[in-house]
């Protein structure tokens, strides 16, 4: 079967930094055969596009499967005729064809894009039978209402089975490791519930700001950028019940159950770093940091508080999950110095899983010391584990939706974060490279200490 990827937003940062490298790797290292047709307004021909958009070390094999079409969505008749003609030429005499429309576009452009895809498809159907898929990036919508509206737009031209809604975190090794850690190890299964776990922390701190993409981020903010998608997906993997199988349908069923059991967030705070938009000429009141508390009200995880903090312009880049276990031993032994056990899953700067335990401190009389037993992804499996987008694109070609959130998950996630989307005129302004005051106060108020 001939596969053609029609790359909307083909000159954008996502395509250049993530998608084209993923496409090239799949061709060179895994033998996938397909053609990429990049769409954009910026360049008039393929030669200009390649010279300005791709690195000098790009392979000849990838270049031979990459084409560019100048495409201006505002001129619908001209654009759709050009796309139809180009696709018809690429298809040639082939009679088994799959078209993959990849929407690296603002959701506000979906309606125009879908209408134009429908026009092109109607003409192509007269030429050749084909199957099709569409890929849409996160955030899917800006709130629950817009997500529903955008989904209805997609359903005008595609069935739900043909729609691949991306959260690239699901393509990361650590996310898939979470499921195997929990469900392939009896020792973990027996302690992974509210009888043993005291609390969970999820920390996503980034050192960079957003001024280089302020126009985009000003509409998005930290809730839409990270919490509604990445963090909600992490919570489902941490607290879902055993799926009947590891099929996409069974996993999605359990994830939806988790999300439905989470009440709308009520304890949260947001802030923005003090230099945000300093060169923009206007005040930018978009949240770049948030801290919140929630709980999963299911039988096995009720009463476990989940503390989350995430945002920009921090002193150190770190992404981790800390699962803290109840410290009954400290009480039973009457020794306040005995530390709790814990599992630390570090996502960035490298993927590691640590189990925190107590062993005897040498040169002492029965005093324990906290130590860690570590798994390191790179040391164990090598440095060449696939990038998230490489795994995601591979699954799209294979028709495997296991790494893609369902529409039900997306809607439940929007419901949960809805209270955080209300504009806050009095949000805290925090100095760059410092943890916002509200994150520290949340820890004090709830009697816990941030792990890092």
N, C-alpha and C positions, 0 to 999 in steps of 0.2 A: 504493500500500500504506500502511496506517495503522501508524505506529510508536509504541509506548508504552514508555517507560523506567520500570521499577519500581525506585525508588531505595531500597534497603535502607540503613539508616544515614543517612536523609535529613535529620536534624538535626545531624549531626556536622560537624566542622571541614573535612574533605575536601570534602564536598558543598557546604558554604557558600562556602569560599574558592576552590575550583578547578572543581568540576563545574558548579554553576549558572551561573557566568560563562561557561564554555565552551559550555553549552547555549544560553545567550542569544545569544552571538556567532554560533553556527551558524545560529540562526533569523534573526537580523537581517541578517547580512552575507553568508550563503551560501544563504539560502533553504530550509534544511532544515525539513520539516514533521514535528513529532512532539509527543507529550504526555509530560510528566514527572509521575509519581505518586510523591511523597515519602512514605516510611514512617518513623514514629518514635513514641516513647511520650510525648514531652514535651508536646505540644500537643493540644488536643481538637478543633481545627478548622483549616481552611485560613487563615482570617483571622488567627488568633493566630500561626500558623507564619510567614506572610509578614511580619507586623509585626516579629517578633523575630529572624528569620533572614536576611532579605534587606535590602540597602541601599535607601535612599530613591530612588536614581536608576535602579532596575530598570525596564525598559520594560513598558508595558502589553501589548505583543504577547507577551512571555515570560510575564507573569502570567496571560494568558488561556489559556496552554497548561500551566500548573503547578497541580497539585492536591496536597492533603495528606490522608493517612489515618492516624489514630491506630492504631498497630499494636504490640501487645505479644506478642512471640514466646513468652512463657511460658504464654500462654493460647491454645494451638494451635487449638482448635475455633472459638473466637470470632474469632481473627485470620484464619484461612484463609477462613472464611465471609464476613467483611467484605471481604477482598481479592478473592475471587471475584466478589462482588456489584458491587464498584466497577469491576473490570475489565470485567465483562459490560456494565455501563452505559456505560463509555467506548467499548467496541467497537460497541455499538449494532447497526446494520444492516450494518456493514462485513463483507466476506467475504474480504479480504486483509489479514491482521494479522501484525505481528512484535512479539513481546514481548522486551524487553531487560532482563534482571534484573541490576542493578548492585549488587555486594556490597561496600559500603563498611563492612565488618564485620570484627571479629576472626576469624581462621580457626577458632578454637574454636567459633564459632557456626554454621559452615557446615553441620554435620550437621543441626541443627534447621531451618535455613533451607531446605536442599534438600528435606527431608521435607515441609515446608509448601508449597514450590513444586510438588512432585509432586501433593499433594492438590488444589491450586488448578488445576493444568493438567488433571488428570483430569476435573474438573467442566467446565472451559472447552471441552474437546474435544467435549463433548456439545452445545455451543452453536454453536461456530464453528471451522473449521480455521485453524490458525495456525502460524507458524514461531517459533523462539525462539533466544536467545543468552544467555550468562551471562558477566559480567565480574567478575574477582576481582583484588584489589589485592596488591601486594607488602608484606612478604615472604610468599611462598607457602609456608606451613609455618614450623616453627621449626628443622627439621633435615631430613635426607634421609628418615628414617622417617615423620615427620609429613607432609611434602610428598607422599609416595606415598599415605599414608592419605587425605589431603584430596582428592587427585586421584581416588582410587577412589570417594569420596563423590560428587564432581561427576559422574562417569561413570554413576552410577545414574540420573541424570535428563537428562544432556546427552551428545551425542557430542563427541569431541575437536574437531571442526570448529566446534562451537557454543561452545567455551570460549575466552575471551579473557583471558589472564593478563597483567596489566599490570606493566611497568616503565616509569614515565613518562619516564625518561631517553631511551628510544628515540623518544619524540615530540619531543625537542629538535632544533633545526636542526643543532647541531654534530655530533650523531651521524650524521645523514644526510649531512652534509658530509664526514665521515670517509671514507665509502665512495666518494663522488664524487672527493674529493681523491686517493684511492689508485688508483681504477680508471678514472678519466676523464682522467688526465694521465700521458703516457708518461714525462715527466721524473721524476716521483715513483715510478712503477712500477719504474724501473730501479735505484733506490737504496734501495728499501724492503725490505731483507732483511739477513741477518747478514753479508753482505760489506761493507756500508757502515755499518750502525747499531751503535753501541757499547753504548748502554743506553737505557732508557725510564723516565721518572718520571711517576707519576700522583699529583697532590696535590689533596686535597679538604679544605680547612680552613674551618671555620665559626666565627663569633664568638658565636653564641647557645648557650645551654645547653639542658637538657631538663627542668628542674624543673617547668615549666608542664605537661608531659605525662609526669610521672615514672612514673605507674602503667603507662602503655603502654611507655615506653622501658625500664623496669626488666626487662621480659620480653624485650626485643629486643636492646639493645646495639648497638654500632657494627658488628659483623660482619654481623648480620642486617639492619641498617638500610641499609647502604651497600655493603659489600664483596661479599656473596653475589650481589647483583643489579646495581646500577649499575656497579661497577668491573669485575666479570666481563664484563658486556656490552661495556664500553669495550675491554677486552683483546681480545675476539673481533673487534671492528671494526678494531682496530689490526693484528691478525696473521692474519686469515683469508685463505685463498687466494681467487682469483677465483671467484665463483659462476658457474655456467653462464649464468644470467640473474639479474636483480634481482627475481625472484619470491620470495615468502615462503618457499616450500619449498626453493629452491636456496640462499638466504641461510642458512636454519636448518641445512641440511646442513653448510655450511662452518663455521658457528659451533660446532656440536657437535664437529667434528673438532678445532678449537682447544681446546675445554674438555677433551676426552678426552686431549689431549697434555700437559696440565698435571698434574704430580704434586701430591698433597696437600701443602699448605703446611707447611714445616718451620721456616723462619726467620721468626719473627714475634714481636711484643711488643704488649701491650695495657696501657692505663692508664685512670684515671678522674680527672676534675678534682676538686680538693680540697673544693669546697663542694657537691658533688653530694648532693642529698637532705638538706641541712642543716636544713630545716624539716619533715622527714618523721617525725622521732622514731625513726628506726632507721638503721643503717649500710646504705648502698646500694653494693653491690660489683659494679656493672655497668660494663663497659668503655665509655668514651666516646671513646677514641682508640686507634688501632692503626697500627703500621708493619710492613711485611712485604716479603719478596722472593720472587719466583717466576720461572719461565721457561716458555716455550712450547716443548716439545720436538718441534717440527716441522722439516722439512728447511731451510726458509728463515729460521726464527727461533730455532733452537737456539743456545744460548750467549749470547743477548742477555738480560742481567738486567733484570727489571722491578721497580722500586722503587716502593712505594706507601705513602702516609701519608694518614690521614683522621681527622677527629674534631672535637670541639666545644670551645668556649671558647678560641679562639685570638685572637691580637691583630688579625689581619686576615683577612677573608673572601676566599678565593681558590680557584678550581677550574681546574686546568690540566693539560695533558699536555706533557711535554718529551721530544722525540726527539733524542737526542744522537748525532752521527755521528762516526765514527773520525777522528782528527786525524793522518792520514798526512803531510799537508803540513808540519806542525811538525817532524817528524823529517827529512823530505826536504830542507827548507830550512835546517835547523839553527837554527831560531829559536823559542825556547820561548814567545815572546810572541804567536805566531799562535794565535788562538782557534779552537775547533772550530766546525763548522757545526751548525745545529740547526733543528728545526721546533717552534715553540711554539704550541699550540692552547689559547687561553684561553676558558674556558666562562663564568666569572663573575669580575668584575662585568659584563663585556660580551663578546660573542662576537667574537674576533679570531683570525686565523692569521698568525703571523710566520715568515718564513724568515730565519734568522740567517746572515749571510755576512761576508766580510772585503773591505774596499776600502781604498784608499790614504788615509792620514791626511794632510790638507793641511799644508803647512809642514814636512814631514819628508822624509827621503831614503829612500824605499821602505819606510816602516813602514806596516803595515796596521792598520785599526781595525774592530772588529766593528760592523756596522750591521744594521738590520732592514728587510725589505720586508713591509708589512702589508696584510692584508685585514681590513676592519671590516664586519661584517654590517649594522649600522644605517646606516653611511655609504653602503654600496653599494646595499642593497635597501630602506632605509627602516626606521622604527622599528616598523612594524605587522606584523612577522612573527608567525605564529600561536604562541600559547602551546602548551606540550607537550600539555596535556589537551585543548585544542581539536583538535589534530591527531589525537590518539588516539581521541576520541569520533567524529570524522568517519570514521576508518577502520572503526570498529565498525559504523556505519550502512552503510558501503559494503561490508562483508563482506571487507575487506582485512586480512589478518593479518601484514603485513610489519613492523609495529611492535610485535609481541608475541612474547615468548620462548616457545619450545616447551617442553613438559614435559621432553623430553630435556635441553635446555639447563639447566633449573632443577635437575634431578637431578644433573647433572655439577657444577654450581656448588656445590651442597650438599656433594658429595663432596670437592671441593677445600678448602673452608673448615672441614670437620669438626674438624680438630685445634684450630682457634681457638675452638671452642664450649665446650671444657672450662673449667669455672669455675676462675679463678686467684685464690686467696685472698691471694696476695702481689703483686698487680699494682701497678705504680707509681702513686702519687698525685701528680699534677703541679699546680703552681700555675696558676690561670686566667691566660689571655693569654700563656702560655709554651709553647714546643714541648717535649714530654716528652723527658727525657734519653735514653730508649731510641731515639728517632728520630735524635738527633744521633749516638749511638754506632753505630747501624747504618751511617750514612754514613761514619764514620771506619773502621769495621771493613771495609767494602767499597770503601774508597778512592774515594769520590765525594762531590760536594757537592750538597746539595739546591738546585734551581734557584731556589726562592723560599721 
